[in-house]
Amino acid sequence: MKLGILTNIKESYDELRYKTSWPTQSQLIKSACIVLIASVIISIIILIMDIVVNWFMHSIYSLA
């Protein structure tokens, strides 16, 4: 049992150390900026949808 766990840990380490391609700092910054911009755009869209639905519901309930 112990030997199996140690083998798994060593294989995981070797995979991360030698077989994984890590992004460069510039790639990481570009990806983070893309995610940040996409998050802001999506949150603005959700805010606009919320405002429209809120206005619509207030219009419906003010008639009643």
CNS distance restraints for C-alpha pairs under 8 A (distance, minus, plus):
assign (resid   1 and name CA) (resid   5 and name CA) 6.53 0.50 0.50
assign (resid   2 and name CA) (resid   6 and name CA) 6.29 0.50 0.50
assign (resid   3 and name CA) (resid   7 and name CA) 6.07 0.50 0.50
assign (resid   4 and name CA) (resid   8 and name CA) 6.19 0.50 0.50
assign (resid   5 and name CA) (resid   9 and name CA) 6.21 0.50 0.50
assign (resid   6 and name CA) (resid  10 and name CA) 6.15 0.50 0.50
assign (resid   7 and name CA) (resid  11 and name CA) 6.11 0.50 0.50
assign (resid   8 and name CA) (resid  12 and name CA) 6.05 0.50 0.50
assign (resid   9 and name CA) (resid  13 and name CA) 6.12 0.50 0.50
assign (resid  10 and name CA) (resid  14 and name CA) 6.12 0.50 0.50
assign (resid  11 and name CA) (resid  15 and name CA) 6.07 0.50 0.50
assign (resid  12 and name CA) (resid  16 and name CA) 6.22 0.50 0.50
assign (resid  13 and name CA) (resid  17 and name CA) 5.93 0.50 0.50
assign (resid  14 and name CA) (resid  18 and name CA) 5.69 0.50 0.50
assign (resid  14 and name CA) (resid  19 and name CA) 7.24 0.50 0.50
assign (resid  15 and name CA) (resid  19 and name CA) 5.02 0.50 0.50
assign (resid  15 and name CA) (resid  20 and name CA) 6.35 0.50 0.50
assign (resid  16 and name CA) (resid  20 and name CA) 5.25 0.50 0.50
assign (resid  23 and name CA) (resid  27 and name CA) 5.83 0.50 0.50
assign (resid  23 and name CA) (resid  28 and name CA) 6.06 0.50 0.50
assign (resid  24 and name CA) (resid  28 and name CA) 6.16 0.50 0.50
assign (resid  25 and name CA) (resid  29 and name CA) 6.15 0.50 0.50
assign (resid  26 and name CA) (resid  30 and name CA) 6.14 0.50 0.50
assign (resid  27 and name CA) (resid  31 and name CA) 6.11 0.50 0.50
assign (resid  28 and name CA) (resid  32 and name CA) 6.09 0.50 0.50
assign (resid  29 and name CA) (resid  33 and name CA) 6.14 0.50 0.50
assign (resid  30 and name CA) (resid  34 and name CA) 6.25 0.50 0.50
assign (resid  31 and name CA) (resid  35 and name CA) 6.25 0.50 0.50
assign (resid  32 and name CA) (resid  36 and name CA) 6.09 0.50 0.50
assign (resid  33 and name CA) (resid  37 and name CA) 6.08 0.50 0.50
assign (resid  34 and name CA) (resid  38 and name CA) 6.06 0.50 0.50
assign (resid  35 and name CA) (resid  39 and name CA) 6.01 0.50 0.50
assign (resid  36 and name CA) (resid  40 and name CA) 6.26 0.50 0.50
assign (resid  37 and name CA) (resid  41 and name CA) 6.21 0.50 0.50
assign (resid  38 and name CA) (resid  42 and name CA) 6.10 0.50 0.50
assign (resid  39 and name CA) (resid  43 and name CA) 6.05 0.50 0.50
assign (resid  40 and name CA) (resid  44 and name CA) 6.15 0.50 0.50
assign (resid  41 and name CA) (resid  45 and name CA) 6.28 0.50 0.50
assign (resid  42 and name CA) (resid  46 and name CA) 6.21 0.50 0.50
assign (resid  43 and name CA) (resid  47 and name CA) 6.07 0.50 0.50
assign (resid  44 and name CA) (resid  48 and name CA) 6.18 0.50 0.50
assign (resid  45 and name CA) (resid  49 and name CA) 6.19 0.50 0.50
assign (resid  46 and name CA) (resid  50 and name CA) 6.06 0.50 0.50
assign (resid  47 and name CA) (resid  51 and name CA) 6.19 0.50 0.50
assign (resid  48 and name CA) (resid  52 and name CA) 6.19 0.50 0.50
assign (resid  49 and name CA) (resid  53 and name CA) 6.12 0.50 0.50
assign (resid  50 and name CA) (resid  54 and name CA) 5.92 0.50 0.50
assign (resid  51 and name CA) (resid  55 and name CA) 6.08 0.50 0.50
assign (resid  52 and name CA) (resid  56 and name CA) 6.07 0.50 0.50
assign (resid  53 and name CA) (resid  57 and name CA) 6.05 0.50 0.50
assign (resid  54 and name CA) (resid  58 and name CA) 6.15 0.50 0.50
assign (resid  55 and name CA) (resid  59 and name CA) 6.12 0.50 0.50
assign (resid  56 and name CA) (resid  60 and name CA) 6.28 0.50 0.50
assign (resid  57 and name CA) (resid  61 and name CA) 6.12 0.50 0.50
assign (resid  58 and name CA) (resid  62 and name CA) 5.86 0.50 0.50
assign (resid  59 and name CA) (resid  63 and name CA) 6.65 0.50 0.50
assign (resid  60 and name CA) (resid  64 and name CA) 7.07 0.50 0.50
